Amino acid sequence: MKQTLIWLCAATLIFGLIGCDRIFPSGDSVQKVSDGDTIAVKDAKGDKINVRFACVDAPEIPHSKKEKESKSSVFRNQFDWGAKAQERVQELVKQGGDRVKLNITDSDRYGRKVAEIRLRDGTFIQEVLVREGLALVYRPYLNKCPSRNIIEQAETQAKNSRRGVWSDAKFVKPWEYRSLYK
């Protein structure tokens, strides 16, 4: 009887701990997916943090009224890919229960935290985006990217398989787009 009670208590404790993540979720709560490489999260203290994805640069989305109304094929192409990247980030965040784990590596000139972002199951969001051709390796800051090898391998695979933007001969890399049209 005593041994059964011990086993019952141990099982209750184990199953209770498994369910703790549902009651007390771990990670930061995603409040908004701003675009394909920026999110807003609320941390455990309730502070809102804007987070720029480390290692990558995603296609732009339209910000101004002029951009939203533009008929330019260069703008439309950039924004179409940007919308696809943003939608994919939203899907991944939803898949992760709107929770992410940040590995903050830096801050940028806009005051955002720069971070590698993973779902609770370990899925590395930047790797998924790059592997699917929805973001590109951003080499100027790659030295601050702890997972640079993973990201570079993902881009090589996307290029070789002509996935996403790599299938589009008219695509302008996000940093080139910004320097030419912003």
Secondary structure by P-SEA (a helix, b strand, c coil): caaaaaaaaaaaaaaaaaaccccccccccccccccccbbbbbccccbbbbbcccccccccccccccccccccaaaaaaaaaaaaaaaaaaaaaaaaccbbbbbccccccccbbbbbccccccccaaaaaaaaccccccccccccccaaaaaaaaaaaaaaaccccccccccccaaaaaaccc
